[in-house]
Amino acid sequence: MAIALINYFKIIHALHAISKYVLCTCRQRVTADFITLCNQLDIAYTANFSLNAILGEPVKVREWLLAGLPNDSLSIDNAIVVANARRWPLMIDPQGQANKWIKNLERSSNLQVL
């Protein structure tokens, strides 16, 4: 279920540059629709699904928070999607939070910004 939702979320991120509230509402709607589909197909699922609970590694999440990731569920879910993506993620970042987070996180790797 987590992998399927990550793919849904990638599509949402790629297509929309929208506020956190709308994105969060959209994620909740997608999750609810997915749970409905699981019920219809008689597929077992976790009632209180959370990407952080399933794919989040507490040590990594703490490292991300120390590197400047905002401490809210949407930001942590986004970081999990970024960490598990096979390709470079598109980050729509009007407030510069993702930019700051990535720079701090990769400082030890000698990240060069062009």
Backbone torsions as a table, in degrees:
resi	resn	phi	psi	omega
1	MET	NA	-39.4	-178.4
2	ALA	-61.8	-43.9	-179.0
3	ILE	-65.5	-41.4	178.7
4	ALA	-62.7	-41.6	179.3
5	LEU	-68.9	-35.2	176.3
6	ILE	-60.0	-42.3	178.6
7	ASN	-64.2	-40.7	174.8
8	TYR	-59.2	-45.7	-176.5
9	PHE	-66.0	-35.1	177.2
10	LYS	-60.3	-41.8	179.1
11	ILE	-63.9	-44.4	179.8
12	ILE	-60.3	-45.2	-179.3
13	HIS	-65.1	-39.2	-177.4
14	ALA	-70.3	-29.9	-174.0
15	LEU	-95.1	-21.7	-171.9
16	HIS	-128.7	132.6	169.8
17	ALA	-109.3	85.7	-173.5
18	ILE	-128.9	168.9	-175.5
19	SER	-67.3	163.5	179.9
20	LYS	-60.7	-39.0	-177.9
21	TYR	-62.7	-47.1	-178.4
22	VAL	-66.6	-42.0	179.2
23	LEU	-62.7	-43.0	179.6
24	CYS	-63.2	-43.9	177.8
25	THR	-61.7	-41.0	179.5
26	CYS	-64.3	-41.8	178.1
27	ARG	-62.5	-42.0	178.9
28	GLN	-63.2	-39.4	178.7
29	ARG	-65.9	-44.3	179.6
30	VAL	-63.6	-43.1	178.5
31	THR	-62.1	-44.0	178.8
32	ALA	-62.8	-42.0	177.8
33	ASP	-63.3	-39.4	-179.7
34	PHE	-66.6	-40.0	177.9
35	ILE	-64.7	-40.4	176.3
36	THR	-59.7	-44.3	178.1
37	LEU	-62.3	-42.1	177.5
38	CYS	-60.9	-41.2	177.2
39	ASN	-60.8	-45.4	-178.4
40	GLN	-62.6	-35.8	-178.2
41	LEU	-93.4	4.3	179.8
42	ASP	57.5	46.2	177.8
43	ILE	-103.3	131.8	179.8
44	ALA	-67.9	145.2	179.8
45	TYR	-151.2	164.6	177.2
46	THR	-87.4	130.1	-175.5
47	ALA	-63.3	-47.1	-179.6
48	ASN	-104.4	71.7	-175.0
49	PHE	-69.7	138.9	176.0
50	SER	-148.2	128.2	176.6
51	LEU	-58.5	-40.8	-179.0
52	ASN	-62.2	-40.0	179.8
53	ALA	-69.4	-32.8	-176.5
54	ILE	-88.1	-50.1	-173.6
55	LEU	-108.5	-10.1	-177.4
56	GLY	-75.1	132.1	174.8
57	GLU	-103.5	117.2	-173.8
58	PRO	-52.1	-37.9	-179.5
59	VAL	-67.0	-43.7	178.5
60	LYS	-65.3	-43.6	-179.9
61	VAL	-60.7	-42.6	178.0
62	ARG	-62.6	-41.3	177.2
63	GLU	-61.0	-43.2	178.5
64	TRP	-62.2	-41.9	179.9
65	LEU	-64.4	-40.1	177.3
66	LEU	-66.3	-26.8	179.2
67	ALA	-84.7	0.7	175.0
68	GLY	110.3	6.1	176.4
69	LEU	-69.2	131.2	177.3
70	PRO	-60.4	143.6	-175.5
71	ASN	-91.0	68.1	173.3
72	ASP	-136.6	158.7	-173.0
73	SER	-63.2	-35.2	179.9
74	LEU	-65.1	-45.0	179.5
75	SER	-64.8	-40.4	179.3
76	ILE	-67.2	-41.8	176.0
77	ASP	-61.6	-41.6	177.8
78	ASN	-61.5	-42.4	179.2
79	ALA	-63.9	-37.2	177.4
80	ILE	-64.9	-41.8	177.3
81	VAL	-61.9	-45.2	179.1
82	VAL	-61.1	-44.6	-177.6
83	ALA	-67.3	-27.0	-177.5
84	ASN	-102.2	2.4	-179.2
85	ALA	-74.2	146.1	177.4
86	ARG	-85.9	-20.2	-179.0
87	ARG	-121.4	172.5	177.3
88	TRP	-66.0	127.9	-179.0
89	PRO	-79.6	150.4	172.4
90	LEU	-88.8	119.7	180.0
91	MET	-112.4	112.1	174.0
92	ILE	-89.8	113.1	-164.4
93	ASP	-133.9	70.6	-176.9
94	PRO	-65.0	-25.9	-178.7
95	GLN	-94.4	-6.0	178.4
96	GLY	77.4	10.1	-178.3
97	GLN	-68.3	-42.6	-179.6
98	ALA	-67.4	-40.0	178.4
99	ASN	-58.8	-48.3	179.4
100	LYS	-62.7	-43.3	-177.8
101	TRP	-62.8	-48.1	-178.9
102	ILE	-63.8	-43.7	179.5
103	LYS	-60.4	-45.0	179.2
104	ASN	-66.9	-40.1	-177.9
105	LEU	-66.5	-37.2	-175.6
106	GLU	-101.0	11.1	-179.9
107	ARG	-57.0	-41.7	-178.4
108	SER	-69.8	-16.7	178.7
109	SER	-93.3	9.1	-179.3
110	ASN	57.6	47.1	176.2
111	LEU	-59.8	132.2	177.5
112	GLN	-114.3	124.2	179.5
113	VAL	-98.5	127.5	-178.3
114	LEU	-95.8	NA	NA
